[in-house]
Each structure stands twice: as C-alpha cells, then as structure tokens.
C-alpha cells in the first residue's frame, strides 16, 4: 500500500530562515550523481531540502522513509510511485518483474531489480532528482541498503540521487564517486547556523528583543543547532528573560534539548500540555484519530493552532501531522514519568485502534512497549503464520523472545513458530526444545492438528540434517497420532506422508519413498505437488533430466509463498550437485555460489555450508583452479558443521575430500576421509550416500592400483545402488568394475560389466560420462576409450559404441593408450601421460624430447623426414641421420606409450608417406591452447568484467617464454615470438581495463610485467605515466616518460609517439598550475 504523504516534501513555515551559503551548495545537486546530506537529529535536513525544492521550483521525486519501511519491495514501490508523480509511465517493466518474482528476495535478484530500475531511468531521457529523506531508517535492512548501493554503483548520468540521513552509508562505491567528482557531501557544518544567522532567526523571524550578548551566549550554548535555537526562541516568547537565565551546564546538546523542551512545555496551558502528551503516542496524527481514540472534540482546530504556533508540529497536505522526532520523544517521556497509568491506557487504546484496522504489527509493537504480553501472544498466535510466509523472521523472533514462557505455554502455537525460526537459522538443538514443548502443550489441550504440526517441525530437523533413523521415529509418532484422530487433517496428512517419502529417499529406499509420495498425492489436487521432494526422488534414482526439468521450472515459476530457506533441499544446491555428477563443472560452480549467497542472505549457515560443499565438488573438476581451493571449500563446510554441531553434515565434504585426495595420489588421506564419511552415513542409515562414499574409496584404491581392494568397494556400491534403485549409481559402479576387469585382464567379467554399463548408458541417456569429467567418473575421460574399443571387439552394443567413439572424434581406431597427453611449454617443458609426469631419465635420448618439442610446435602439420633431419641433425650425413631418426622416433613412441603392444601402430605419432607428426585425432592438452583461447576471448569481449576475468586467466598460464631450452632454435623462434606478442597484447588490454576502472595499482603492475618481457612496448609507458599522474605522483610519471625516451632512442633511434608526448605535456602543465 502506497502512503502518498511520504511522496511529498514536508510543508515549511513561511518564516523559516533562508540560508544563502547552504542554498548555494544545494543548487549544485544537479551537477552531481549523488548528494549525501548527513547530520544528527534537529539540524533541519528535511526542512532545508524541502525549502530548496519549493523556493527553486525544483522538479523532483521525494520519498520520506519511516522506521517501518524496512521491507525491500514496498520500499521500491514507494520509489517507483515517487517518480511516477513526474513521469506517469515510469516503472512498468520493474512493476511487472516484481509482481512475477518470489516475495522472499535473494541477493542475486537485487542485481536484476537495480538493473531494470537504472535502465528505466535512462530511458526517461530527462534529468531526475530523487530525494530519499531520512535514509538512516533503512540501516537495519541489508536488502534496501544493497539495492540502493547497486543503483549508485551503476547510476545513469540523468539521475541525481540525494540521501538525507543521520549516518553516512559505508559503501566502497562512494570513494570512487568522490575521486571522480560525482559525489557532493554536506554535513552538520553546512547546516549549523552562524552567529549572524542566529541573530537573523531570533530578531527578524521570531521578533525577539535580544542583545548582542544574548545572541553570543545562545550561539555558544547551541553551537548553531537549529532545533535548540528554536526551543530558546519559544522560551523567550513567553517571558522576557535574560540570556544568563538560560545558561546551561550539561555536557551534551541532547541534554540541552531536554532542558529547553521542558521550558517550552511548562509554559503551555494545562489543557494544551495534556493534548501534546496524549497525541505524542502516534507516529502520524489526524483529527479523526484524536476523536475516535482519545475522544477529543475540536482536534482539527487544535492541531492547526499548534502547527501555526510552531510547537514542533508539522502539517502535510493530506491533513495529518507529525511531531519532530526529538520533541515527540520528550513528550512521551513526560507522559510516562508524570502519568504512567495514562501512558499505558493511551497506548492500549492505540493498539486496539490499529488492531481493529488490521495493522496488527503496529498493534504488537505498542502492546510490547507497554508490556501487554498476553495481547502480543494472542495476536502472534493468529498472525504468526502470515509473518513466516512473508519472511518476517527477525520481527517475529524479536516479539517471541520478549514473551515469557508462561504466555507461550498458553498460546502454544508460539513455541512452534519459534522452533521454525530457530530451524531456519540452523539452531537445531534449541529448535528441538521448542517443538517438544509445542507438542506437549498441544496434547494437553487435545489439539491434534497443532501436535502434528509440532512433530512435523521436529522431524524436519532430522530431514534437514539427513538423519533417517531419528526422523522415522518422530514421523511414525505423528502419522499414528494423525490417523488415530477423528479430525479431518488432509493437509497435515499430505505433509507427513511426503516427509516420510523424503526420509526414505535419505535412507536410500527410493521404492518405499515413491509409495509414500503417491499416498500423499491421493489427499490433494495434482497441481499442489511438492516439486522439490519429487526432484530429490529423481536425483537419488538417477533420473537427472526429469529432476533438472522440475527444478528449473520451479526456479522460473516459484510460488510467492516460498520465503524460507530449505536446507540442503534448495533448488540451486540440488542442481549444483547434479551438474557436477553430469560433468558441467562451470554451471555447478555458479549454482554453488548462488547457494552460498542464499545461505548468507537467509542467515542459514547450514544452507551456506552445503553451498561450500558443492563449490568444492565443482572446483575439483575445473582444471584452471588451484586444487587447494577445493580443499578450502570442504574445510570451510566442515568447520561450519562443527560449529552447528551437525556431525551428519560432515559426510559429504569428507566424501569430496576422499575423491579429491584419491585423484591427487594422496591415498592415505583419501582413505581416512572416506572412512570418516562412511561412519557418519552408516550411523544414520543413509544407504545412498554410503554407496557414493564406497565409490570414492574404490576410486582411491583404483588409482593406487590396488585392484584387489578396489573391486569390493565397487561391488558393495553396486549392490547398494540396486537396493536404492539408483540407475546412475549402478551405471557408474559397473563402469569402474569394467575398468578393473580391463586392468586385470578378466575377460569374462569385462564382457558382463561392459554390457550392463553400456546398456544403461544408452537406455538412460548417460552419454555425458564419455564426454565430460564427472564427479564420480574417471578424472581422464580418455580412460574410457580402451573400454569402448574392447566393447567393439566383443560385439557389445556395437552401433551405440561406434556412435560414442565418433562423438569423441575417433574412427577406425585399433588401439588407444587410455589417457590424455598433457604438455606444458610456457616457462618450462613438461609432458604428462594423464597425471603422470614424464621424468627426464625416461626420455632415454635428448633428441627424443627435442623431436617431440618440434612436433608440438607444428601440431597442425606433419613434417617431412628430411626437414626433421635438417632441424635436428644439421651436421650429420644423411645415412647416419636417417638411422638416428629411427632410433629417436622409436624412443619417443616408447615414452608417449610405454604400454603399447609390440608391432602395434603408435597412437600419438603418425606417419603420412615420408612425413611425420602428431595424430590430429589424439586428445592432447597444451597450455598454449588454453593461453590463446582465454587471451583471444578477453581481447574480443566487450563487457569489462568478463574481459578482465578472461585475460587474467590467460595471463596466469604464461609462466615464461615458449620452450626456453630451445630459445635459439630456428624452428621455435616464430612460435615463441607469436605467443609473446599475444601475452603483451593481453596484458596491455588488461592494464587498459584497470585504468578504465581507476584501479591504477593493478594497471601499474600489468605495465611493469609487460616491460619485463619487452622494454620497448610504448603503450605500457603511456599507461604508467597516466596511472601515476592520476595517483598524484607526477615525479614518477615523468621518470617513466624519460625512461621511455631513452629506451626508444637506444633500441630504435626514434622518438615516442605523439600520444605519449601529449601525455607528457598534460603532466607538465598540471604540475605548473
């Protein structure tokens, strides 16, 4: 609901002082993107802004924020409507987006909301001044503060935002605006009256007869504080007192205000004093409210008279009034201290008035203020559900905390609400006590429905933390209670049945889960399905495509009632896990990041911890990240689970570490992590996760080449997955069993496992396991190619296998080594067979290594034998060189394929006639490819943030020059220079982006790196000069110019370009001004 009085500048009395110096500053508002007016209460911020707007006839949008404006969507609504007063068509797209979105706003949605807002402002095509008055009231709302900060960060040139506040926002973007001259700061020093202005106010405006000595004394006392001076003026109107009689010895200006307010108050007639005290109960005062609640007749005339007498009561155009905040606080103190009984009676009347009019939150606040706990409890009992659905957890919890246990026992549903909030905050032990008390009190009252709800919440703790044994006990108790009741509780039954279904999913019994899910469906309409539960059934039974479809639909069309965090069941967390299991590591990482942010925003550490676990899964699948980052993610999750005392939550991060350490060859660590994970899951009977952990232990043993230990783990995992009806788990277990059979030459077992594995892949569309590295698959997908070749030979699903091999880029292939060849050439030369580095001694002959370096430099071409000999043996006769070539080629093939069968064709090195080179079908990973791809993407990318990330990734790969040990070989020079030039271009572009974002330190670092590689790169000098110039370090900027001149003269005998000279002139001229 829009309160239109908030969208109008407050009325200003005609006798308010106009201050030339302040108005001069305010006239500059339209020259700045952001203006911040900061001061304490009583300095006249709002009045000064309102006066400026009215006197200067400034067309502006105004929004006066109150202490209750702490919800993001109503806040944005008021901003939209304030702008619509000037531009009626504004906000259409933003309103449509808000109406369709979830009412429980997440941080990532703030970016969209701010982007749409900024775009709509830009499309107005006209300048706009937007004034947010009393902005300090939003300090308790992270979402509002963040949204406004994002608007400021991307503020369009046409928008001039004014924030009037008691405390300056602590946003990093403000520093950038200040440096760029786009921020106007005004504070108490601008608002304080000078001694001359004090005289003008007292003598000319208030028509008081005061001496210069009086004015000096008043100025000294008040330090130019407007409200205190106004109070003194009110005092002086009543009696002609001398300034020495208002001398004041207290230590603070607030104490001075209290003293002066008392002086003004005591000089009013008793009836008026009573009216002031009684009306101070209200935020906004109207004649109707005074007459209905206070029983005062003639209130309209009284309010008008008070406003005209300027007793700190301000009218608005809608006929309502407000006291100045400080004066209202004083009046309430007077009423409380002098008439405590009347204070309570008036507040109680007011609370009832608001309750009758449906403003139950305002009623609760008033009842809470006067200690009417029974009234607070009664209203919360009725409206707590709505507050939970609206996500008002903080307000609800604060009210509940203030209530004594006796009231919560009387209104026992409050125990349930408190349990819900504590559970959402992952405070499970405290939540359990609340649910237990809620159930106990409900059963005493024979309220079966509420008792079932309490048990449902209690069981939800064990579902959240995946403890099937504990959950089953509570759920059986709830279902038995429900089914023995004569009450009609269809909704409760459905929830309990579905919770039991979820519990069986957690226990790995998917068949029983679907039975309970179907039982729940029978008591409700089809459209009321719980998609998250069904998606988890699909996930744990390997139906990934169906699960993804459900979850993605849920994300795009979420119910507006979804306000609260859903523990490990959050859509983004489930999707992240599935994407990791299916091999889309980047998408998995994005979803994990969203999960972490969701946990932080919703203050759910359990959700956040689950996000860190899924981030660990994603990062260990991505080559470009340091593997220690994955370890840090898992350890962060483990620490959080320890702090929350949720031992069961440690199972998945332990499993992730088991997989990670196993792939790194740290087998002892891997086994330790796997054992710890298995202890947690077997303790709570989670068969499904236990099966995945068994897989991890098996993978560890496989990479250790202890196949006798690996096989039992895989067989146990397979049997458990069959029990869980998880077809993905069955498939991946059979894959590893087939790999073991291949390694141990068990032909019969190999055919059985291969047949089952490939059939499941084809039937269930698990082809991704061949094309992408997945969380539970081989770390090198090339390990699957020998399996596929064996399947072809054995005639297993031949057509499907041929299709997969073709998709991998292989046709008519006889053999394959089973690993990716990895080559590092930048900074040093290293070759890896999969993850196994080729040691120097394994090359046998130095020329074998050089021959491979020649081949990798000419990867896309074959080289004639004579040309190879000319490169490698330029001084040998042809016969001897030809003989040496054969020996070296054979040595190279043995290094690249040490397990190749004798007399079989090499895979990596091919021969075409008399020419030799690398097989174009072979999967060879080279750091130069990675480097080129990222740098080229960064050079072409238009979006600054993406370009910066791409270039940073590429530049990190460049560890030094290309194959440094061959720096003097003719065949290597061209490639070395090409890659160096690409590095310099990428570093230059990155430096330019840093300059554009005014991150001059990073720009300087990039340029220094460039000049270390090529000291003649002139653009680097120019960027250095500019960066130091902007950092106000002109001497350093001039030094770089001199160095540029010297280097170019020495190396090429030329002068710098005109652009460099012009930069030098700008620096010289600025130092002279």
N, C-alpha and C positions, 0 to 999 in steps of 0.2 A: 504494500500500500504506500503510495507516494504522499508525503506530507508537504504540501505546496508552500507552506510558510518557510520551510527550510531552504527554498529555492529563491528567496528574495533577500536582498541586502537589508539589514535591520534599519528601522527608522532612526533618524538622527534629529535631535532638537536643533532648532534654528540658532540657538545661542552658543552652539559648540564652536570652540576656537579653531580657526583655520591656520595651519602652520606652514609657512612658505617653504622652509627647508625640507620638511617631510614630503610635502606635495611635489616638490621638485624631483625628489628621488622616485616617488611613485609614478610620475609622468614617464619615467624610463622603463616601466614594466613591459611595455610593448617592444622594447629593444632587446629583451632577454627571453630565453626559452623558459627559464624557471626563476621565480622570485620566492624567497623564503623570509617571512616576517616572524621573528622569534622574540618572545618576551614572556614574563610571568603574567599572572592574572592582574587585571586592573590598570594596564598600561594603555588601553584604548586601541588595540589592534583592529578589532572588528569595526569599531566606530570610525577609525581613521580610513580604513578601506572603503566603508560604505559612503563616507563623506566624499572621498576622492571620486568614487564611481558616479555619485549623484552630481557633484559640482562640475566635473569634467564631462558629464554626459557620456560616460564610457559604456559601450555596449558589451556586456559581459554575462557569463553564466556564473551563478552563485549557488553554493551549497554549504549551508551551516550544519556541521556534523555534531551530533549529540553523543552522550556516553552510551546510548543504546544502539548506536549504528555500528555494530561490530560484526555484522554478517556481510560477506562479500557481495552476494547477489543483490540484496536491497541497496547496498552502497552504490554499486554500478548502475542500478536502476535510477537512483536519485541523480547521479552524474548525467546519465542519458537525458532525463527529463529537464535538467537544468539547461542543457544545451538545446533541447527541442524548443525552449521558450524563444530562442533566437533563430533556430534552423529547424522548423517543424518536421522535415523529412529525415532528420538525423537519427541514427541508431537502428534502422530497420534490420540490417544484417546481424547486428550484435544481439538485438532482442530475439530474433529467430533462433540464433545459435543457443542463447541462454535457455529458451523455452524447451529446446530439444535435449539439453545436456543433463547429466546427473546433478542432483542438488548438493551432493557431497563433493565439493570441488577439490580436485587434486592439483598439485603444484604444476604439473605439465600442462594442465588446462589453462592456467593463468597466462602462459605464453600465447596461446590462441586468443584468449579474451583480450589481451593487451594489443596483439597484432591487429585484430579486427577493429578495435577502437581507434588505434593510430591510423589505420587505412581509411576509416570513415572520416576522421578529422581531416586527413589530407585531401579527400575528395570534396570537402566543403568548398575549397577554392577561395576561402576568405579567412582573414586572421581572426582568431578567437582568444579572448582572455577568459580562463576558467579559474575561479577563486574557490578554494576549499578552505572554509573558515573553521577554526577550532579543530585542526587536523590532529592534534595530540590525542583526541579521543580514540583514534584508531591504533594507538600503540599496542594495545592488547590483542590486536588481530593481525596475525602474521600474513594471512592471505591478502588483506587490504593493503598492508604496507608493501608487500611484494608486488602486487598488481600495479600500484602507483609507481613503484621503483622501476618496473619494466616499461611503463609508459614513458617515464622520464628518460630512461636509457635509449629509447627509440623515438624521442619526441620530434614531431614534424616541425618544420620552420614556421608553419602558420599558427601553432598553438603556443600560448603564453600562459603557463601554469603558475598560479600564486597559492602558496601554502601559508596560512596563518596558524601559528602553533606555539605552544608553551615550551616545546622541546624540539630541537633541530633533528631531523631524521639522520641516522647514521648509515648513509648509503655511499658506497665507494664511487658511484657514478657522479656524485656531486663534485668531487675533486676534479674530475675530468671536465665537467661543465665550467667550473671556476677557472681552470687553466685556459680554457678556450674562450673565456669572456662571455659565457652564456648563462651565468648564474648571478643574480642580484641578491645579496644578503642584506637584510635590515634587522636591527635588534633593538634592545632596550635603550641604547644610547640615542637612537633615532627617535624614539617615542617619548623619552623623558622631556619634560618642559624645561626650558631655560628660565633663568630668573626674570627675564623680560616677559616671557610668555606667562609665567605665574602672575605677574603684575597685571597683564592684559586680561587674564581669566578672572581674577578677583575684582579688579576695579571696573573694567569695561563691561564684562559679560554678567557678572554677579552684582555689580553696582555696590560694592562694599567700600566703606571708608577705612582704608588701612594705610599705615605709614610705610615708608621705605624699610624701616627697621622690622616691622611686622612681616613684610614680604620676604626679607632676607632670612628671618627666623623660620618662616614657613618653608622656604626653599631648602634650608639646611635640614629641617626635620624630615621632609618628604623625599628629598633627593630627586625632585621632579616627577614623582609618582602621581599620575593623574588622578586616580581614584581617591588617594589620601588627600590631595589638594581639594577635590570636590567635597569630601567629607568636612574638611575645615571650613569651606565656604558655607556649607549647610549650617554648621555650628554658629558661624559669625552672623548669619541672617537672624538668628533668634535673639541674640543679645550682643551688645557692643562690647565684646571682651577684648582685652589686650593680648597681643601675641604671647607675652610671657606666661599668661594663664593657660595656654595650650602647649606649654613646653612639655617635652616628653623624654623620659629617661630610659625607656625599654630598649632592648637590644636589636629588635628586628622590625622591619617595615610592616609585617603581618600583625605584630603586637600593636603597632601604631594604628593600623586599620581598626582592630578590635576596640581600641580606646576611643577612636573618633566615631565609630559606628554607634557605640553606646551613648556618646554625647548627643548625636543626632536623634537617636531613638527616644531617649528620655525627654526630649523637648517636644515630642508629639503628644496630642491629646490622648487620653486613655483609650477611647474608642478606636482611634486610628492605630495605636500600638497593638491593640488586640487584633485588628484586621491584618496588620502586617505579619504578626506572628502566625495567625491561622492560615493565611494564604501561602506562607513560605513552605508549606508541606508539598506544594505542587511544582513540577517542572515547568508546566505551562498553565497559566491562569486564565479562565474565561468567566464572564458574568454568569453563564448557565451553570458552570461547575460550582461556583460560590453559592448560588441559590439552592442547587439540588443537594449538595453535600454539607455545606456549612449552614444552610438555612438563612443566608444573609440576603435581605432585600435591598435594592438600590446599589447592588455591587457594581453595576456598569458605570454609574456616575462616580462612585468611589475610586475605581480603577483609573478612570480618565483623569480625575483630580490628582491622584497620586503621581501619575505619569507626567502631568504638566508641572507638578511641583518638583520634578526631577529627583524623587527619592529612589534613585537607582532601580526604577521600574520602567521597562522599555516596552512600547507597544509595537505590534506589527500590523500590516494592512488587513489581516484576517480578523482583527478584533481580539486577539489573545495577547497576553502579557508575560514577560519574564523578568525576574529579578536578576541583577548582576550576581554572578556565582558567589563572590565573596560576601556580599550583603545578605544573600539568602542563607548562606552557612551561618552567618552571625545571628540572623533572626531565628533559625532553628535551634541554635544554642540557647538563645534567650527563652524560647518556649520550653525547651527541655529542662533548663535549670530552674526556671521560675514556676512552671506549671506542668510538672511531669505527668500528672493524670490527664490533663487536657492534651498534652503531646501524644499520649497513647490513643486517646479517644479519636482525635482528628486523623491520625494515621490509620486507625482501624476503619473509620468511615471511608477514607480514601481508598483503602484496599478493597472494601466491599463494592465501592463505586466501579473500580476497574474490573473487579471480578464479574459484576453484572454486565459490563460492556465487553466482556470477552478478552480483556487484556490481562490474562492470568499471570504472565511473567512479571508484569509491573506489580500486580497484587502480591505475588510471592515475595518480591523484594521488600515491599512495605511491611508485610507480616513478619518477615525475617528480621527487619530492622527493629521492630518493637518486641521481638521475642515471642510471637504467637506461633509456637512450634506446631500446635495441633492444626492450625489453619494451613500452614505451609505443607504439612504432611498430607492433609486432605486434598489439597489442590494437586500436589505431585502424584498422589495415588491415581487421580483422574487423568492428568495430562502428561504423565511421565513417558507413556508410550510415544506420544507425538514428539516430545523433545528428543527421544532416542532416534526416531525416524528422521528428524531434521538435523541430526548430527550435533545437537547442542550438549555435548558431553560435559564440557567444562562447567557450564552454568548449572546443569542438573547435579553434577558431582559436588559442587560447592554448596548447593542447598542441602543435599543429603548429608554431607559431612557435618553441617551445623546442627543437625537434628539429633536429639538423644535417642539411645537405643529403645527406650520405652515407647516413643512415638512410632518408631519403625516396626516395633512388635505389634502395635495397634493397627497400623496401616502396613501390613506385612509385605505388600507388593513392592514397597520401597527397598526391602532387602534384595529383591530380585533385580530392581533397577541398578542398585549399587554393585551387585555381582556382575551384571552385564558390562558396566563401565570398567570395572577392575579387570574383567576378562579381556575386553578390547585393548586395555593398556598392558596386557600380558602379566598382570599381577595375580597369578593363578591361585596361590595359597590363600590370599585374602578373599578372592572371589569365591572360592570353595566354601569358606565360612559363611559368607552372605547367602549363598544358595541353600546351604544346610539349614540356616535359621529361617529362610523364607519357606522352605518345605515344612519345617517343624510347626511354624505358626499357622500355615495354611491348613495343615491336617487337624490342628486343634480347632480351627474354625469350620472344619469339614468342607473346605473349599478345594475340591478335587482338581478343578481346572488350574488353579494357581499352584497347587502342589506339583502337578505335572510340568508346568512351566519352569518351576524351580529345579526339578530334576533334569529337565531338558537343558537348562543352562549349565547345570553341574556336569552333565555328560558331555556338553560341548567343550568343556575344558580338556577332557581326555581325547576328544576328536581333534581339537586344535593342536594338541601336542602328540598326537598319534600314539595313544596308549590303549589298544583294543581291549585288553583284559579288564581294565578299570571301567572303561566306557560301557562294556557289555553288562556289567553288574548294575550300574545306575539305570541304563536303558531298560533292562528287564524289569526292574522295580517300577519304572514309570509306566511301561506298557501294561504290566499287570494291574497297576492302580487304575489306569485309564480303562482297561477292558472290563474291570470289575465294577466300574461306575455306571450308574443309570443315566448320568448326564450325557447330553449329545455334544461331543467334543471332536468333531470331524477334523478341524484344523490341527488340534493337538495330536490326534492320531497320525495324521499325514506326516507331521514333522518328526514324530518319534519313529515311525516306520522308515522314513528316509534317513534319519540319523543312524538307525540300526544298519541300513544298507551301506552307509558310508563307513561304519565301523567294520563291517565285513570286508569292504574294499581295503581298509587299512590292515586288516588281518590277512589279506591275500586270498580271500574266498569270494571271488567275483560272482560265481554261480549263486551263492546264497544272497549276495548283495543285490543281484537283479531280481530275485524273488521278493525281497523286502521293498525294493524300489517299485515293483509292479503292484504290490499290496498298497503302497502309498498312493499310487496313481488312481486306484479304484475309488478313493474317497474324495477326489477333486476333479475339476474340469481339466481337459488336456492342456490348455494354454497356461496353466499355473505350474507347469513342470519346473523343477529346480535344475537349471541347466548346469550349474557348477557340479552338482552331485553326479549327474549323468556323464558329464565330461570326465570326471575322475574315474568313473567305471570304465569309460572308453580308454582312458590313459593306461589304467592298470590291467587292461586286457589287450593292449596293443593296437587298439583301433584309433590310431593317431589322426587320420584325416577327418573322421567323424568328430573327434574331440576338438580339433582345431576349428572346424566349421562352427561348432556350438559356441566355443569361447570367443571367437572373433565376432560372431553375431551378437553375443552378449555385450562385447565391448562397444559395438557401434549402436546398439539399441538397449542400453541399460535402463532398468526401471528407475524412475525418480525416487523410489523408496530406498534404494541401496545407498546407505550413508556411511556404513561402518565397516572397518577392516575385517577380512575373512580369513585371517591367519594364513597357513600355508596353502589354502584353497583359492587365494586370489588369482584371477584370470591371468594376469601378467606373469605370475610365478609358475603356474601350470604350463603356460605357453612357452616360457623360457626353458623349462625342463624338457618339454617335447622337442623344441627346436634343437637343443643340444643333442638329444637322442637321435634326431634325424639329420644332424650334421650342418645346420645353418647356424654357425657359431656367432656371426655378427648380429643376426636377429636375436639370438639367445641373449647376447650381451646387452642389447638395447632394452629388452624386456626385463632383464635382471636389474638394470639401472632404474627402470621405472618402478620395480618392486621395492628397491631400497628407498627411493624418494617417497613412495606411498607409505612405507613404514615410518619414515621420519615425520612426514606431514600428519599422519593419523596418530602419531605418538604410540605406535605399536612396535615395540622392539622385536617381537617375535617375527612379524612380517619383514622388518628390516633385516633381521638375521637370515631369514630364508632367502631374501634378495642377495645377500653376500654369498650364500652357498651357491646359488645359481650363477652368480657372477664368476665364482671360482671355476665352475664347470665350463663356462663359455671361454674364459681366458686361457685355460689349459689346452683348448682346441685351436687357438689362434697363434700362428707362427710368429706374428710381429710383436707379441708381448713377452716381456721377461717372465720366465716361469715363476719367479719369486712373487710376482703379483698374485698369481693364483693361490700360492701358499698363504699370502697375507689375507686374501679374501676368506679362505676357510678358517684361518686362525681368528679373524675378527668375529666370524659367526660362532665359533667355539667359545670365545670369551663372553659373548652376549648370552649364549645359552647357560653358561656357568653362572653369570650374574643373575639370570632369571630363575636359576635352579631347575632347569628343564633338561634333565640328563638325556631323555629320549631324543631331544632335538640335536644331539651331537652325532647321531648315527650317520646322517647324510654327509656332513663335512668330513667325518672320518673316512667314509667311503670315497669321497672325492680325492682325499689325500692318498688313499690306497692306490687308486688308479694313477694318480699323478706320479707318485714315487716309483711305482712299478714301471711306468714308461720311461723314467729317468735312470733306471738301473739301480735305484737305492732300495734294494729288495727287503732288507731288514726293517727299514722304516715302513715300507708298504705293508708288510705282514702285520706289524704292530698296529697300524691304523685300521687295517681290515678286521683284526681280532677285536679291537675296541668297538668298532661299528657293529659287529655281529653280536657282541654282548648286549648292546642296547636294544637291538631289534628282537632278538630271541627272548629277551626279558619281558617284552610286551606282546610277543606272538605276532609280530609283523612279518609274515612269511614272504610277502612280495619284496619288500626292501631287503630282507635277509638274502633273497635269491640274487638280487643285484650285487650285494656285497660278496656273495660266493663267486660271482662272475669276476669281480675285481681281484679277489685272492687268486683265482685261476689265471687271470691275465698276468698277474705278478709272477707266478710260477712259470708261465709260458715264456715270458721274456727272460727269465733266469735260466731257461732251457731245462727246467726240471719237469719234464712232461709227466713223470710218474705222479708228481704232486698235483699238477695242473688238472689232469683228467678227472679225478674225484670231485674237485670243486665244480667243474663244468657239468658233470653228471648230476650232482646234487642240485645245482641251479636249474638244470633242465627239468628234473622231477618236480621241483617246487613250482616252476612256471606252469607245468602241466596242471598241477593242483590248483594254481591261481587262474588258469585259463588265459594266461597272457601269451598271445601268439608271437608278439615281438620278442619277449624273453626266450621263448622256445627257439625262435629263429636264430637269435644271437648266440645262444648256448650251442646249438648244432653247428654254427659257423666255427666256433672255437674248437669243438670236438673234431670237426673235419680238418682244421689246421694241425691239430695234434696228430691225427691219423696220418696226414701227409708228411709231417716231420719224422714220424716214427715208422713210416712205410708199412702201415697196417691197411692193406688194400681192401679187405672185406669191410672193415669199419668205415674206411673212407667213402666207399660207394654208398653205404647206408646213410651216413651223416650228410654227404653231399646231396643225395636225392631228396632227403627231407628238408634240408636247408634251402635248396634252390626252389623246390616246390612251394614252400611257404613264402619265399620272396616274391614269386610270380603271382601266387594266389592273393596275397595280402598287400601287394604293391609296396614292398620294402626295398625297391631298387636303389634308394638313396644310400644304402650301406656300401654299394660298389663305387659310388661316385664321390662321396664326401667322408671325411674323417668324422666319426660319430663318438659319442661319449663312451660307449661300451664296445665299439668295434676296434679293429687294428689301428694303431697310430699311423700306419702307412697303408693306404688302400691298395697299393701295388702288390701287397702280400696276397690279395685275393685273385690275382691274375693266374698264378700257377694252379690254384684250385679250379678255376674256370676251364683251364686247358685240360686238367685231369677229367673234369666232367665231360668235356667234348670227347676225349679218348674213350671214356666209359659209356658214352651214349646217353648221359643223364640230361634230360630236358634240353636236347641239342639246339633246337630252334631258339629257345629263350636265351641260352648261354651265348649263342652266336650274336644275338641282338645286343646283349650286355657288352660283349667284347668289342663289338663295333662302336657302341656308345663310348667306350673307353679309348677308341682310336686304334684298335688292333684288328688286323685282317690277316688271315693265312699265317698265323703265328704258331711256331712249333714249340718254343720254349720261352721262359721268362725268368729272370733272377729273383723276382718277388720283392723288390724294394725300389724306392725312388733314389736316383743318383743325385746327390746334392753337391753343389760346387760353390765355394766362396773364393772370390778373386780380388776383392777390394781390400787393400791393406796387407793381405797375405793370401797365399794359395792353399786351400784345404779341400779335400774330397771326402765325402761321406757315402758309405753304402747303407742307405736308410739312415740310422742314427749312429752307425759305427764309423768312426773316423779312420781313414787310411793312414797308418803310421809311415814315417819317412822310410824306414827299413823295408816296408812291404813293396815299395816301388822297384826294388831289386836293381834297376838301372835308372840312372838320372835321365837318360834320353826318353825312357817310357813316360816319365812325368812331363817332360817337355813336349813330347808328341801329343799328349792329352791336352796340354795347355794350348797347343796350336789348333787342335780340333775344336776346343771350347770357344776359342776366339773366332773360329769360322763355322759356327754351329749350323748355320742355314745352308752351307755349301759343302760339297765334297772337294777334296784337293787331289790333284794328280800326283801320282807317286814320285815323279821326277821333281815336281815342285817341292814336295815334302823333303826329299833328299837334299835339294838345294838349300832349304832353310836350316836343316838340322846337321847335315854333313857337308858343308860347302867346300871343304878342302880334301875330301876323300875321293878316290877313284870310284867309278860307277859300280863296278862289280862288288867291291868291299862295302860300299854304302848300301847297295841293294841287300846284301846279306845281313848287314847290321839292322836294316829296316825291318826285315822279317823277324829277327830275334826280339827287337824292341816292341814290335806290334804284338807278338805273342805274349811278351811280359805285360804289356798294357792290358790285354784281354784277361789275363790271369788276375791282375789287380782289380779290375772292374767286376769280374765274375769269377770269384775264387771257387765256386761250387759247380761251375759249368761242366757238363759231361764231356768227356774226351771226344774229339772229332765232331762235336755238335757246333752249329753255327753260332758265332758270338751275337749277342743281342744289342749291345750298346754301340759297337763299332761295325760299320757296314762297308762293303766293297761294291763299287759300281764300275765295272771294267777295270781300268788301271787307276781309278780314283778311290780315295778313302775318306771317311768322315763319320760323324755321329748319326745314329739312327733317328730320323725325324719322328718316328712313332714312339720312341722311348720317352718316358717321363723323366725329364732332367730339370731339377730346380737349380737356378743360378741366381746369385744375389744381384747380378747386373740386370736381370729381367725385373726383379722386384724393385730395384732402384729406379730403373727407367719408367716403369709403369706409374709409380707414385709421383715422381717429379713431373712427368708429362701431364698427369691428371691435375696436379697443382698449377702448372703453367696455364692450362686451359680453363680451369674452374673460375667462374665469375663471382661466386659467393665467397666473401672474405674468410669466414670461419672455416669452411670446408677446404678452401685453397691452402690455408695455413696448416691445417691438420695433414693434408696430403703431402705438402712439401716437407714438413717436419719428419714425417715417417720416412720419406725417401732419403733425406739428408742423413738420417741416423744410420742408414745402411752403408753410406760411403765412409769406410774406415781408413781409407788411404788410396793411393794410386792403384791402377789396374795391374795385377800380377807384377809386383815390384821387382821380383827377381829376374824378370825379363825386360827391364826398362830399356835396355839398349838393343833389343832385337827388332829388326825392321818390321817383321810381321805383326808386332804388338803395338807399334807406335800409334798407328791411326786409331785403333780402338781405345787406347789409353787417353789420347787427346780428345776424342769424341765424348767419352764419359766425364772427363774433367770439365769440359765446356758445359755439359749438361748440369753438372754439380754447381758450377759458377752461376749459371742462369737461374737454377732453382734457389740458390742462396740469395741471389740478388732480388728475386721476386719476394722471397720471404722477408728480407730486410725492408723492402718497399711496403709490404703489408704491415709490418710492425710500425713503420713510420706513419702510415695512414691511421693506425690506431693509437698513435702517440706513445707507443711503448719503445722509447728511444734506447733504453739499455739493451733490450734484445736486438734492436736494429744494429747497434754498435757491435754487439757480439757477432752477429752474422757477417758484418762487413770485415771484421778482423779475421774471421775464418776464411773469407774469400781471399784476402790479401796474403794470407799464409800460403794459399795454393797458387795465386797469381798476383804478384805485386803491381802489375800494370793494369788491373781491372778498374778503369776510371770511375765507373758508376759507384763503386764501393767508397772511393774517396769523397765523392759528392754527397752520398748519404751520410757518411761520417761527419762531414762538415755541417750538414743541416741538423743532424741529431745533436751535436754538441752546441750548436747555435741555439736550438730550442731548449736545451738544458741550461742556457745562460753561461755556458763555458766557452766564451769566444776565443780565448787564447789557444785552447785545444783544437778548436775548429780551424784556426789559422795555421796551426802546426801541421795538420793533415793536408791542408792546401799546399804548403811548402813542400811536404814530402811527395805529394802527387807531381808537382812541377819538377822536382829533382829526378824522380824515377822515370817519368816520361822522357825527359831530356836525355838521361843517361842510356836508357834502353832503345829509344827510337829517334831521338833528336827532334822531338815535336813538342809543341805547347799543348796545354789542356784544351778541351773543347770550350766553346763559348758558354755553354750552360754551366760549366764548372767555374769559369771566370765570373759569370754573373752572380753565382752563389757567393763567391769571394767578395764581390763589391757590396752585396747586401750586408754581409757580416761586418765589413769595414765601416760602412755608413752607419750601421746600428751602434757601433762602438763609439762613434763620434757624436752621437746625439744624446 
